Amino acid sequence: MLAYEELNAAEQRLWNAFPTGAMVDLRAGDESADAPDGAGVPSGERTVRAAVIVALLLRSLEGAAAVSGLRLAGARITGQLDLSSARVEHRIRLEHCHFDEKVVLRGAALRTTELIGCRIPGLDGWLLRVDGNLFFEDSVLEGRLTLTRAHITGELRLSGARLTASELVGEAGNDPARPSGAWALWAGGLVMEGGCFVRHGFTSRGGLRLPGAQFNGGLFMERARIENPGGDALTGDDLVASTMMLCDGFTATGAVRLPGATVRSRLSLDSAVLKGDDTALDATRLTAGDLRFTPASTPEGAVDLQGAQVGVVHDNEDSWPPHTRLNGFVYTSIQSRVPFAQRLGWVERAPGYTPQPYEQLAMWYRRIGHDDDARRVLLAKQRRRRGTLRPLGRAWGRILDVTVGYGYRPWQAGMWLLGLVVLGAVAFDQGTPSPVQSDQKTAPFNAFVYTLDLLIPIGGFGQRTAWYWTGPLQWLGYSLIAAGWILTTAVVAGVTRALNRN
């Protein structure tokens, strides 16, 4: 056990101030020297041993618990600050302190703890419990920050902090061949009762790993910058958040992965910059009330929303990269003014043929009363499907497309009928047919009615059975009969398909 006489001057000041929670300020007054990444490292009279801090925090002070606390600024903390499994009843505030060794808080139970503007060679907070807030604002962590399965009842603040993964510290950080998958923050299973603020000025060299984390007060990452080229910038499999703001200049070099995540209110990537390799955003099976996907520029890499369910989608003309996967993506409404051609191009970006994105988009157009646009989407679906068929099926599909637009453009059959009637009436009016039964009186020949009689397969006007042609006009008649059957079959098949499927 440490004796008071064994303490240096700085440690004695801290020991004396602890019962009242007074601040012990050892800063030099030089902003550049006191900065966490400054050239100067506190030494001499500014040195405090980690063992002294541990002894104070675990010290029992009768009648002084309400005001006691550790408040220290500008110190160099030597040795390892290890509070593994400890229960600390005092508040901690360390400002502009330099830690020589990694901080270990595994399984500790703390009150509000603030490490402001400090330099820390990594922190292990596995199973940490904080009854209050945990702050790392403006601190530099040169080594992994681990908060796996930690539970924080207040807020977690990392605004202005600079994180570097352990793999990238030192010379490895300058190696262009460094391994991918470096993690600066490892916080799987983290439970946040308050908000998590990773805002303005936050940078991370290495990814943020948050699988299964719960952000009941929201995750706010406006203007944060994460760099993990070749790996994942942010991984949040099955993450749960009340709201998630990756916006206002949020920049991710590396994939953002949120498969199975649940965002009860808004997930915003407004004015975000996404620079992935193969994948920029993986949001498969995402559930969100509101998705605002309006990045600052078209993402570099694929966007995958397969199986996602969203209430309202906000996007713009530059939101979607060439590789966008939407199979199984369900939404209630789209709040944007994207031209129809580009909206149709949105669902056509996926490789291969997947009908669901077309049907979902058509459903939305019908819901807002744009029935014509809905039919155009479903027509595009049939045309895309045609490319997957065998040659005979593709040929029949082209006939359906040209004649009746797969049932979504029945007026095309009328245009064909009108054109063929005009062709036949003009052609047959140029000659004189022969009566089928010359010894009987027949109705006078009428080129227009005769053409209609050839084109209509069922019933008739008596002209086709009363008159016949030889030579080229005979073959024209055969062609009109065949065209009539094709048109009739196409109309029945196309309309039946449209009614049955839509």
C-alpha positions in Angstrom: 0.0 0.0 0.0 1.3 3.5 -0.9 2.3 5.8 1.9 1.7 9.5 1.6 5.4 10.2 2.1 6.2 8.1 -0.9 4.2 10.3 -3.3 5.8 13.0 -5.4 4.5 16.6 -5.3 1.9 16.1 -8.1 0.6 12.9 -6.5 0.3 14.6 -3.1 -1.7 17.5 -4.7 -4.0 14.9 -6.3 -4.3 13.0 -3.0 -5.2 16.1 -1.0 -7.8 17.3 -3.6 -9.6 14.0 -4.1 -11.9 14.2 -1.0 -13.4 17.5 -2.3 -13.2 16.7 -6.0 -11.1 19.8 -6.7 -9.2 20.0 -10.0 -5.5 19.5 -10.0 -4.1 21.3 -13.0 -0.6 20.5 -14.1 -0.8 21.9 -17.6 2.1 24.0 -18.9 -0.1 26.6 -20.4 1.3 26.0 -23.9 -1.6 24.8 -26.1 0.7 23.0 -28.5 2.5 21.2 -25.7 -0.7 20.3 -23.8 -2.5 18.9 -26.9 -2.9 15.1 -26.9 -0.7 14.8 -30.0 1.6 17.7 -29.2 5.4 17.4 -29.2 5.8 17.8 -25.4 5.1 14.9 -23.1 4.6 15.8 -19.4 7.4 14.7 -17.2 9.1 15.5 -13.9 6.7 17.4 -11.6 3.8 16.5 -13.9 4.1 12.7 -13.5 1.5 10.7 -11.7 1.7 7.0 -11.3 -1.3 4.9 -12.4 -1.1 3.0 -9.1 -1.8 6.2 -7.2 -4.9 6.8 -9.2 -6.1 3.3 -8.7 -5.5 3.6 -4.9 -7.5 6.8 -4.8 -10.4 5.5 -6.8 -10.7 2.4 -4.7 -10.3 4.4 -1.4 -13.3 4.5 0.9 -14.0 8.1 2.1 -16.7 8.2 4.8 -19.1 11.1 4.4 -17.3 12.5 1.4 -18.7 10.3 -1.3 -21.0 13.0 -2.7 -18.2 15.4 -3.5 -15.1 13.2 -3.9 -13.7 12.6 -7.3 -10.6 12.4 -9.4 -10.0 15.6 -11.5 -6.6 15.9 -13.1 -5.3 17.9 -16.0 -2.0 18.0 -17.8 -0.4 14.9 -16.2 1.8 12.1 -17.6 0.4 8.9 -16.2 3.0 6.2 -15.9 2.4 2.5 -15.5 -0.9 0.8 -16.5 -4.2 2.2 -15.2 -5.9 -1.2 -14.5 -9.3 -1.2 -12.9 -10.3 -4.7 -14.0 -13.5 -5.8 -12.2 -13.3 -2.8 -9.8 -16.3 -0.9 -8.6 -15.6 2.8 -8.5 -18.0 5.1 -6.8 -16.3 8.4 -7.7 -16.5 10.5 -10.8 -13.4 10.7 -13.0 -12.3 13.6 -15.2 -8.9 13.6 -16.8 -8.0 16.4 -19.2 -5.0 16.6 -21.5 -3.3 13.7 -19.8 -0.8 11.4 -21.5 -1.0 7.7 -20.7 2.2 5.7 -21.2 0.3 2.4 -21.3 -3.0 1.0 -22.4 -5.9 1.6 -20.0 -7.7 -1.5 -18.8 -11.3 -1.3 -17.5 -12.4 -4.9 -18.2 -15.5 -5.7 -16.2 -15.2 -2.4 -14.2 -18.2 -0.6 -12.8 -17.7 3.2 -13.0 -19.6 6.4 -12.5 -19.4 9.2 -15.0 -15.9 9.1 -16.6 -14.4 11.8 -18.8 -11.2 11.5 -20.7 -11.0 14.9 -22.5 -8.1 15.7 -24.9 -6.0 12.8 -23.6 -3.5 10.6 -25.4 -4.2 7.0 -24.7 -2.4 3.9 -26.2 -5.7 2.0 -26.4 -8.4 1.2 -23.9 -9.9 -2.2 -23.0 -13.5 -1.7 -21.7 -14.8 -5.3 -22.3 -18.0 -5.7 -20.1 -17.5 -2.2 -18.7 -20.5 -0.7 -16.9 -20.8 3.1 -16.6 -23.6 4.6 -14.5 -23.5 8.0 -16.2 -21.6 9.3 -19.1 -18.4 8.2 -20.8 -16.5 10.9 -22.7 -13.5 10.7 -25.0 -14.0 14.1 -26.7 -10.9 15.4 -28.5 -8.8 12.5 -27.3 -6.2 10.6 -29.4 -6.4 6.8 -29.0 -3.4 5.1 -30.6 -4.6 1.6 -30.2 -8.0 -0.1 -30.2 -10.9 1.2 -28.2 -12.8 -1.9 -27.0 -16.3 -1.5 -25.5 -17.5 -5.0 -26.3 -20.8 -5.7 -24.3 -20.3 -2.5 -22.4 -23.4 -0.9 -20.8 -23.6 2.9 -20.5 -26.6 4.5 -18.9 -25.8 8.0 -20.0 -24.1 9.4 -23.2 -21.0 8.2 -25.0 -19.1 11.1 -26.6 -16.3 10.7 -29.1 -16.7 14.0 -30.9 -13.4 15.3 -32.0 -11.6 12.1 -31.0 -9.0 10.5 -33.3 -8.8 6.7 -33.2 -6.1 4.6 -34.8 -6.3 0.8 -34.9 -3.6 -1.1 -33.1 -2.4 -2.7 -36.4 -1.8 0.8 -37.8 0.1 2.4 -34.9 3.7 3.3 -35.7 5.4 2.1 -38.9 2.5 -0.1 -39.9 0.4 3.0 -40.4 2.6 4.2 -43.2 2.7 0.8 -45.0 0.6 0.8 -48.2 0.4 -3.0 -48.0 -1.0 -2.9 -44.5 -3.7 -5.6 -43.8 -7.3 -4.8 -44.3 -9.9 -5.4 -41.6 -8.1 -3.2 -39.0 -10.5 -2.2 -36.2 -10.1 1.1 -34.3 -13.3 0.6 -32.3 -14.6 -2.9 -31.2 -18.0 -2.5 -29.6 -20.1 -5.5 -30.4 -23.1 -5.8 -28.1 -22.6 -2.3 -26.7 -25.8 -1.1 -24.9 -26.3 2.7 -24.9 -29.2 4.2 -22.9 -28.3 7.7 -23.9 -27.1 9.1 -27.2 -23.8 8.2 -28.8 -22.1 11.3 -30.3 -19.3 10.7 -32.8 -19.5 14.0 -34.4 -17.5 16.9 -35.8 -13.8 16.3 -36.1 -14.0 12.6 -35.3 -11.5 10.6 -37.4 -10.7 6.9 -37.4 -7.9 5.1 -39.1 -9.4 1.6 -38.9 -13.0 0.5 -38.9 -15.8 0.7 -36.3 -17.2 -2.7 -35.4 -20.7 -2.5 -33.8 -22.5 -5.8 -34.4 -25.5 -6.2 -32.1 -25.0 -2.8 -30.5 -28.0 -0.9 -29.1 -28.2 2.8 -29.4 -31.5 3.7 -27.6 -30.6 7.4 -27.6 -29.5 7.4 -31.2 -26.1 7.3 -33.0 -25.0 10.6 -34.4 -22.0 10.7 -36.7 -22.3 14.0 -38.6 -19.0 15.0 -40.3 -17.2 12.0 -38.9 -14.4 10.5 -41.1 -13.6 6.8 -41.1 -10.7 5.4 -43.2 -10.3 1.6 -43.7 -9.5 1.1 -47.4 -9.8 -2.6 -48.4 -11.9 -3.3 -45.3 -15.1 -2.2 -43.6 -15.5 1.4 -42.4 -18.5 0.6 -40.2 -20.0 -2.8 -39.5 -23.3 -3.0 -37.6 -24.9 -6.4 -38.2 -28.2 -6.5 -36.3 -27.6 -3.1 -34.8 -30.6 -1.4 -33.1 -30.9 2.4 -32.9 -33.7 4.9 -32.4 -32.1 7.1 -35.0 -28.8 6.9 -37.0 -27.3 10.0 -38.6 -24.4 9.3 -41.0 -24.8 12.6 -42.7 -23.6 16.2 -43.2 -20.2 15.2 -44.6 -19.9 11.8 -43.0 -17.1 10.1 -45.0 -16.5 6.4 -45.1 -13.5 4.9 -47.0 -14.5 1.3 -46.8 -17.8 -0.4 -46.8 -20.7 0.6 -44.5 -22.4 -2.7 -43.5 -25.8 -2.7 -41.7 -27.3 -6.1 -42.5 -30.3 -6.8 -40.3 -30.1 -3.5 -38.6 -33.2 -1.8 -37.1 -33.5 1.9 -37.0 -36.8 2.8 -35.5 -36.9 6.4 -36.8 -34.6 7.8 -39.4 -31.4 6.5 -41.0 -29.9 9.5 -42.8 -27.0 9.5 -45.3 -27.7 13.0 -46.5 -24.6 14.6 -47.9 -22.5 11.5 -47.0 -19.5 10.4 -49.0 -19.3 6.6 -49.4 -16.1 5.1 -51.0 -16.2 1.4 -50.9 -14.3 -1.1 -53.0 -16.9 -3.7 -54.2 -19.5 -2.5 -51.7 -20.3 1.0 -50.5 -23.4 0.2 -48.5 -24.7 -3.2 -47.4 -28.2 -2.7 -45.9 -29.7 -6.1 -46.5 -32.6 -6.9 -44.3 -32.5 -3.3 -42.9 -35.7 -2.1 -41.1 -36.1 1.7 -40.9 -38.9 4.1 -40.6 -37.3 6.7 -42.8 -34.3 6.2 -45.2 -32.8 9.4 -46.4 -30.3 8.3 -49.0 -29.1 11.5 -50.6 -25.3 11.3 -50.5 -23.1 14.1 -51.6 -22.1 12.1 -54.7 -22.9 8.8 -56.2 -21.4 6.1 -54.0 -18.2 4.3 -55.1 -19.2 0.6 -54.9 -22.5 -1.3 -54.9 -25.5 -0.5 -52.8 -27.4 -3.5 -51.5 -30.9 -3.1 -50.1 -32.1 -6.7 -50.7 -34.8 -7.7 -48.2 -34.9 -4.2 -46.6 -38.1 -2.7 -45.3 -38.5 1.0 -45.1 -41.4 3.3 -44.5 -40.3 6.3 -46.6 -37.4 6.6 -49.0 -35.8 9.9 -49.8 -33.3 9.9 -52.8 -32.2 12.0 -55.7 -31.0 11.6 -59.2 -27.4 10.8 -58.1 -28.1 8.5 -55.2 -27.7 5.1 -56.9 -24.6 3.6 -58.4 -24.6 1.3 -61.4 -24.6 -1.8 -59.1 -27.8 -1.4 -57.0 -29.5 -4.5 -55.6 -33.2 -4.1 -54.7 -34.6 -7.6 -54.8 -37.0 -7.8 -51.8 -36.7 -4.1 -51.0 -40.1 -3.0 -49.7 -41.1 0.6 -49.1 -44.4 2.5 -48.4 -43.6 5.8 -50.1 -40.9 7.6 -52.1 -40.4 11.3 -51.3 -38.4 12.7 -54.2 -38.9 14.2 -57.6 -36.8 11.9 -59.8 -38.0 11.7 -63.5 -39.7 8.5 -64.5 -36.9 7.4 -66.8 -34.3 7.6 -64.0 -36.7 6.0 -61.5 -37.1 3.1 -63.9 -33.4 2.9 -64.4 -33.1 2.6 -60.6 -34.9 -0.8 -60.6 -33.0 -1.9 -63.8 -29.6 -1.6 -62.2 -29.6 -5.0 -60.6 -27.8 -7.7 -62.5 -30.1 -10.4 -63.9 -33.8 -10.5 -63.8 -35.7 -9.9 -60.5 -39.4 -9.1 -60.8 -40.0 -7.8 -57.3 -38.4 -4.4 -57.7 -40.6 -3.7 -60.7 -43.7 -4.8 -59.0 -42.9 -2.8 -55.9 -42.3 0.3 -57.9 -45.5 -0.2 -59.9 -47.5 -0.7 -56.7 -46.2 2.7 -55.5 -47.1 4.4 -58.7 -50.6 3.0 -58.5 -50.9 4.1 -54.9 -50.3 7.7 -55.8 -52.6 7.5 -58.8 -50.0 7.2 -61.6 -51.5 4.2 -63.3 -49.9 4.9 -66.7 -46.4 4.9 -65.1 -47.3 1.7 -63.2 -48.1 0.0 -66.6 -44.9 1.3 -68.1 -42.9 -0.2 -65.2 -44.7 -3.6 -65.6 -44.0 -3.5 -69.4 -40.3 -2.9 -68.7 -40.4 -5.9 -66.3 -41.8 -8.2 -69.1 -39.1 -6.9 -71.5 -36.4 -7.7 -69.0 -37.9 -11.1 -68.4 -37.9 -11.8 -72.1 -34.1 -11.9 -72.1 -34.2 -15.0 -69.8 -36.4 -17.0 -72.1 -35.6 -19.6 -74.8 -35.6 -18.5 -78.4 -39.2 -19.5 -79.0 -40.4 -17.7 -75.9 -38.4 -14.6 -76.8 -40.0 -14.6 -80.3 -43.5 -14.8 -78.8 -42.6 -12.2 -76.3 -41.6 -9.8 -79.1 -44.9 -10.4 -80.8 -46.8 -9.7 -77.6 -44.7 -6.5 -77.1 -45.2 -5.2 -80.6 -48.9 -6.0 -80.8 -50.3 -5.2 -77.4 -47.4 -4.3 -75.1 -47.8 -7.5 -73.1 -51.4 -6.4 -72.4 -50.4 -3.0 -70.9 -50.8 -1.2 -74.2 -53.9 -2.8 -75.8 -54.3 0.3 -78.0 -51.4 -1.0 -80.1 -53.6 -3.8 -81.4 -56.1 -1.1 -82.6 -53.3 0.7 -84.4 -52.2 -2.5 -86.1 -55.8 -3.3 -87.0 -56.4 0.1 -88.5 -53.2 -0.1 -90.5 -54.0 -3.5 -91.9 -57.6 -2.4 -92.7 -56.3 0.5 -94.7 -53.7 -1.7 -96.5 -56.3 -4.3 -97.4 -59.0 -1.8 -98.4 -56.6 0.0 -100.8 -55.1 -3.2 -102.3 -58.4 -5.0 -102.8 -60.0 -1.9 -104.3 -57.5 -2.1 -107.2 -59.0 -5.3 -108.7 -62.1 -7.4 -109.2 -62.5 -10.6 -107.3 -64.3 -13.7 -108.5 -67.5 -14.9 -106.8 -67.3 -18.3 -105.1 -70.7 -19.3 -106.6 -71.1 -17.6 -110.0 -74.6 -19.0 -110.6 -76.0 -17.4 -107.5 -76.7 -13.8 -106.5 -74.2 -12.5 -103.9 -73.7 -9.3 -102.0 -71.8 -6.7 -103.8 -68.0 -6.7 -103.1 -66.8 -4.1 -100.6 -63.0 -3.9 -100.2 -63.2 -2.4 -96.7 -65.7 -5.0 -95.3 -63.9 -7.8 -97.1 -60.6 -6.8 -95.3 -62.4 -6.7 -91.9 -63.9 -10.1 -92.6 -60.4 -11.5 -93.2 -59.0 -9.9 -90.0 -61.7 -11.1 -87.7 -61.2 -14.8 -87.0 -64.6 -15.5 -85.5 -68.0 -14.7 -87.2 -67.9 -12.6 -90.3 -69.7 -10.3 -92.7 -70.2 -12.8 -95.5 -67.6 -11.2 -97.8 -64.9 -13.8 -97.3 -67.1 -16.7 -98.1 -68.6 -15.0 -101.2 -65.5 -13.8 -103.0 -62.0 -15.0 -103.7 -58.9 -13.8 -105.3 -56.1 -15.3 -107.3 -52.5 -14.2 -107.7 -50.7 -11.8 -105.3 -54.0 -10.5 -103.7 -54.8 -14.1 -102.7 -51.6 -14.2 -100.7 -52.4 -10.9 -99.2 -55.7 -12.3 -98.1 -54.0 -15.3 -96.5 -51.6 -12.9 -94.7 -54.4 -10.8 -93.3 -56.1 -13.9 -92.0 -52.9 -15.0 -90.2 -52.4 -11.4 -88.9 -55.9 -11.5 -87.5 -55.3 -14.7 -85.6 -52.0 -13.4 -84.3 -53.6 -10.1 -83.1 -56.5 -11.9 -81.5 -54.3 -14.4 -79.7 -51.9 -11.6 -78.6 -54.7 -9.5 -77.2 -56.2 -12.4 -75.3 -52.8 -13.6 -73.9 -51.6 -10.1 -73.0 -54.8 -8.9 -71.3 -55.1 -12.2 -69.4 -51.6 -11.9 -68.2 -52.1 -8.3 -67.1 -55.3 -9.1 -65.3 -53.9 -12.2 -63.6 -50.7 -10.7 -62.4 -51.7 -7.2 -61.6 
